[in-house]
Amino acid sequence: MIRLSQVKKSFGDNHVLRGIDLEIARGESMVVIGGSGTGKSVVLKCILGLMTPEAGMIEVGGQDVSRVSRDAFLARFGMLFQASALFDSLPVWQNVAFRLLRGAQKRPKAEARAIALTKLRRVGLGPEVAERLPAELSGGMQKRVGLARAIAADPEIIFFDEPTTGLDPIMAGVINDLIREIVTEMGATAVTITHDMSSVRAIADRVAMLHHGKIRWAGPVSEIDQAGDPYLDQFINGRAEGPIETLR
């Protein structure tokens, strides 16, 4: 579904992506791990066309993303943002139905609201939250609303940016389980970026580690503990000592 071939992206003298090669199969849940500032979010932005690489090619469904119609292309994606990114002034149901109320996927208001309520139920939220504002919700509920919005238009591909950041361990487990269930039900292709190894083990079919601008290791999640790569081993076990440089 998604193929990156020798993708390079720099910001001045900062060479963030130094030749990324990565393939993500249709219906697969890929989790990209790596330290802060290694370019994980840049990879997502390049796939979406929000940033333009200096070199390499990115294909989605066999199409070069630099040559596609933007509206039709972006309609294939859903996104769960790190801080949920809900609109403060809109009630919950309008946040969930945001895409359905405007643009190419616009639906009648009543239909959009009905879809929003269905998606809210899918993430464990009842109709009583529909008219609330985001500020009236807990962090875990806001994350669920963000997830409902990500799946509102039944996208083919869903991106999850640090989906459990700021959540307690129990709510993080709930969100991980919801993501896994929903991605499987929808048959969607999922790409998650995270530092949370419990999320990696709960969500991933395959894992790719980004380090120093390249994919250091990629393989099934079942193989990460026995991979034998010292960089991967240090990262997944949270060790200060190892080949990955840490600030002292």
Secondary structure, DSSP 4 states (H G I P E B T S, - for coil): -EEEEEEEEEETTEEEEEEEEEEE-TT-EEEEE--TTSSHHHHHHHHHTSS--SEEEEEETTEEGGGS-HHHHHTTEEEE-TT----TTS-HHHHHTTGGGSGGG---HHHHHHHHHHHHHHTT--GGGTTS-GGGS-HHHHHHHHHHHHHTT--SEEEEESTTTT--HHHHHHHHHHHHHHHHHHT-EEEEE-S-HHHHHHH-SEEEEEETTEEEEEEEGGGGGG---HHHHHHHHT-SSSSS----
